[in-house]
Amino acid sequence: MRKIRWGILNAANIAYDEFVPALLRSDEAVVAAIASKNSEKVKRFNCPIVYQQYEQLLEDSSIDAVYIPLPNSLHAEWAVKAMNKGKHVLLEKPAAITEAEMEAIHQAAIENNVVFMEAFMYQFHCQHKRVKELLKSEVIGEFSHIKAHFSWMLEDSGDIRLNLELGGGAMRDVGCYGLHAVTQIIGFKPIQISMSGKFNPEYGVDTTSVCVLKDNQNRIAEVSASMELPFINRYEIIGVKGSITVESSFRPDISDDKFGKVTVRDENNNVVLFERFKDDQYLRQVEHFQYCILNGENPVYHSVHSLQMARYLEKAYQSLSNGSVMTNI
């Protein structure tokens, strides 16, 4: 059985805590190399090959795929460089700061005939498949309103997510999950986007923000994000006959019981269905990406979808900057 040899660009905590363990749980993955100048962090990975420079890893012809958990502002540059070296790329979210950056990534994937995917790992958890089934069944009728929320307490004042030049900000960090769920899982297609936020005056990034989207049926979706509120991650779909609520929607793996929870209520707010789901979303993501490499297929979530996400995020931040409603989405 052929195995995919992985290289990791940067010794980020997300790589050590979540991604590499998922590779180790996969029968088709080999953690082959890492590139980082941080010798202390690198030691934790116990990789057989360690490079000081990212370019050195990309020149290694034995590496099939690269995982990139760099700061947001460096995503596009290194994704394109990796694909130009023939590497398949799994890129941490958000894939790009601007739509133009994402277009460059999209073109590089096409020109080099490699697999590219933005790492919204949560979407591979089975609870979201169930949500799609429930929406299709029309148990709540046609949806008319959506709310998504993701917040957590960031206590490290030196964290890169507070650095504007590195692409920091609450909506980019955790709000992108809500935007993704609204537009990619539920299928809401906005024609207007506006965003308001609370700025940290020292860092110049949004620490709490709310994005409001409107579609061509005059339906509204709200996405709220914060790096200064308690840990909550959920989304709710409200229809003419009731609602679907997904608790622990984005990080069920670090909830108290490790389960995602889907609740359906009728128009009188009575619970008519409650289901719990446990899954390995990081492993499912890895398995899907590797399947696409081995079988020459596109991921279910590919660069065209990431182009949409980049556009929505860029429009949201433009709205935050100039205080206007963005149209022509």
CORKA-V766647 format. One record per backbone hydrogen bond with DSSP energy under -1.0 kcal/mol. NH is the residue of the N-H (numbers start at 1). CO is the residue of the C=O. E is the energy in kcal/mol with one decimal. If there is no record, write none. Layout:
[[NH;CO;E] [NH;CO;E]]
This chain:
[[4;28;-3.4] [6;30;-3.3] [7;65;-2.4] [8;33;-1.9] [9;67;-2.4] [10;35;-2.1] [16;12;-1.8] [17;13;-3.7] [18;14;-1.8] [19;14;-2.1] [20;15;-3.0] [22;18;-1.5] [23;19;-2.1] [24;20;-2.3] [25;21;-1.1] [26;23;-1.3] [30;4;-2.4] [32;6;-1.9] [32;30;-1.2] [33;6;-1.6] [34;49;-1.8] [35;8;-2.5] [36;51;-2.4] [39;37;-1.4] [42;38;-2.4] [43;39;-1.5] [45;42;-1.5] [51;34;-2.9] [57;53;-1.1] [58;54;-2.1] [59;55;-1.5] [60;57;-1.3] [63;60;-1.5] [64;5;-2.1] [65;5;-2.0] [66;88;-3.1] [67;7;-2.5] [68;90;-2.2] [73;166;-1.6] [74;71;-2.2] [75;72;-1.3] [78;74;-2.0] [79;75;-2.4] [80;76;-2.4] [81;77;-1.9] [82;78;-2.2] [83;79;-2.4] [84;80;-2.3] [86;83;-1.9] [87;82;-2.2] [88;64;-2.2] [89;115;-2.4] [90;66;-2.5] [91;117;-2.5] [92;68;-2.5] [102;98;-1.8] [103;99;-2.3] [104;100;-1.7] [105;101;-1.8] [106;102;-2.7] [107;103;-2.5] [108;104;-2.0] [109;105;-2.2] [110;106;-1.8] [111;107;-2.9] [112;108;-1.9] [114;109;-1.7] [117;89;-2.0] [119;91;-3.3] [120;118;-2.1] [121;119;-1.5] [123;120;-1.3] [124;121;-1.9] [125;122;-2.1] [128;125;-1.6] [130;126;-1.6] [131;127;-1.7] [132;128;-2.0] [133;129;-2.0] [134;130;-2.4] [135;131;-2.5] [136;132;-2.3] [137;133;-1.9] [139;134;-1.4] [144;238;-3.5] [145;238;-1.8] [146;220;-1.6] [147;236;-2.5] [148;222;-2.4] [149;234;-2.7] [150;224;-1.7] [151;232;-2.5] [152;226;-1.5] [154;227;-2.6] [159;156;-1.8] [162;159;-2.0] [163;160;-1.8] [167;164;-1.7] [168;163;-2.0] [169;161;-1.9] [170;206;-3.1] [173;169;-2.1] [174;170;-2.4] [175;170;-2.3] [176;171;-1.1] [177;174;-1.1] [179;175;-2.4] [180;176;-2.2] [181;177;-2.8] [182;178;-2.6] [183;179;-2.3] [184;180;-3.3] [185;180;-1.1] [186;181;-2.6] [188;182;-2.5] [191;214;-3.4] [192;214;-1.7] [193;326;-2.3] [194;212;-2.2] [196;210;-2.3] [198;208;-3.5] [200;205;-2.4] [204;200;-3.2] [207;198;-2.7] [208;198;-1.2] [209;225;-2.7] [210;196;-2.9] [211;223;-3.3] [212;194;-3.1] [213;221;-2.8] [214;192;-2.0] [215;219;-1.7] [218;215;-1.9] [221;213;-2.3] [222;146;-2.6] [223;211;-2.8] [224;148;-2.7] [225;209;-2.7] [226;150;-1.6] [227;207;-3.0] [232;151;-1.5] [234;149;-2.4] [235;246;-1.5] [236;147;-3.2] [237;244;-3.0] [238;145;-3.2] [239;242;-3.5] [240;142;-1.2] [241;140;-2.4] [243;265;-2.1] [244;237;-2.5] [245;263;-2.8] [246;235;-3.0] [247;261;-2.4] [248;233;-1.3] [249;233;-1.4] [254;251;-1.4] [255;252;-1.5] [260;277;-3.1] [261;247;-1.9] [262;275;-2.8] [263;245;-2.7] [264;273;-2.9] [265;243;-2.4] [266;270;-2.4] [269;266;-2.2] [272;264;-2.8] [273;264;-1.5] [275;262;-2.5] [277;260;-2.9] [284;280;-2.8] [285;281;-1.9] [286;282;-2.1] [287;283;-3.0] [288;284;-2.4] [289;285;-2.5] [290;286;-2.6] [291;287;-2.4] [292;288;-2.1] [293;289;-1.8] [294;290;-2.8] [295;291;-1.8] [297;292;-1.8] [306;302;-1.8] [307;303;-1.9] [308;304;-1.3] [309;305;-2.1] [310;306;-2.6] [311;307;-2.0] [312;308;-2.4] [313;309;-2.5] [314;310;-2.4] [315;311;-2.5] [316;312;-2.2] [317;313;-2.2] [318;314;-2.1] [319;315;-2.3] [320;316;-2.2] [321;317;-2.0] [322;318;-2.5] [323;319;-2.1] [326;193;-3.1]]
